[in-house]
Amino acid sequence: MTMFQLEFMQRALIAGLLTGLSAPAIGTYLVQRRLSLMGDGIGHIAITGVALGLLTGSAPVLTAIIVSIAGATAIELVRARGKATGDVALALLFYGGIAGGVLLIGLAGQGAATLNTYLFGSLTTVSQSDLYVVVGLAVAVLVVAIGLGPQLFAVCQDEEFARTTGLRVQLLNLVIAVMAAVTVTVAMRTVGLLLVSALMVVPVATAQQVTRSFRSTFVTACVIGVLACLAGIVTSYNANVAPGATIVVLALAGFVVAATVGTLLRRRAGRARPLADEEPEVGVPAPEPHVVSAGHPHAHNQACGHKKVEHGDHVDYVHDGHLHAAHGDHWDEH
């Protein structure tokens, strides 16, 4: 319990808590839009922002925010205007971001050890000023993700439908891109820039294994993200390993467990409810009950002119919209 008395651990746990909430929150919309790798691309370009901060002597977190937002906005505009497909635009972000970051780090005279703290996360590097920035950005992401939830979901589900309802699709897409960029910088200290995308995607994929609605997926993913971050930070401190890698490994382990449990539950539900016992669909009238007629004024036969339907051991005749089945010495009216 002595680790919780250390100030840097307290700051790391608070940052991890907020990261675990904000990353899956915005990641839910990215997964819905099939842009799961967007966080990875923004993480690469954030390296350029960090290097720029080290080169100019300013706060790397703030420069990473500015560069990440600019890159995310550019990639969304390129994708929306059809100049390049989504995967090509992300590839441009990958290559340009990592190349610019390495180049600027070299010009700043910084070694690989400094860059590694941003690439893979570091518990001891979360300063008090960094924590203030993380808190403010995480709260902003959560407010937008929850407050604009219906509008963002509509855009992610079907852009054309959202546009016909009067929503400003382009603006909402930019909001998602900017919030993803902000989330990357929030998770930079705990998870690292190279692994932040995993925290935005894996908890969402895990939640989808055991949930059926978008809202329940959103809440479950946030819970999983918080548990993975807090457990990963504590484990990394005790094992003296990188916190980002530990958090991602625990999140992936949770996905394996959820996928197994979800498969078993679906199989069990399918066996427990046979087709014969299924309830009728909504809007479809239930079939009329079977009525046995004691007598019948008309003897149906092959020459009566009514439509005949043969069923092996008996013959059915259609008369006045009703189906009459001949079963030996009596008639059944359906």
Secondary structure, DSSP 8 states (H G I E B T S, - for coil): -GGGGSHHHHHHHHHHHHHHHHHHHHHHHHHHTT-TTHHHHHHHHHHHHHHHHHHHTS-HHHHHHHHHHHHHHHHHHHHHTTSS-HHHHHHHHHHHHHHHHHHHHHHHT--HHHHHHHHS--GGG--HHHHHHHHHHHHHHHHHHHHTHHHHHHHHH-HHHHHHTT--HHHHHHHHHHHHHHHHHHSTTTT-TTTHHHHHHHHHHHHHTT--SHHHHHHHHHHHHHHHHHHHHHHHHHHT--HHHHHHHHHHHHHHHHHHHHHHHHHHHHHHS-GGG----TTS------EEES--SS---TTS-SEEEE-SS-EEEEETTEEEEEETTEEEE-
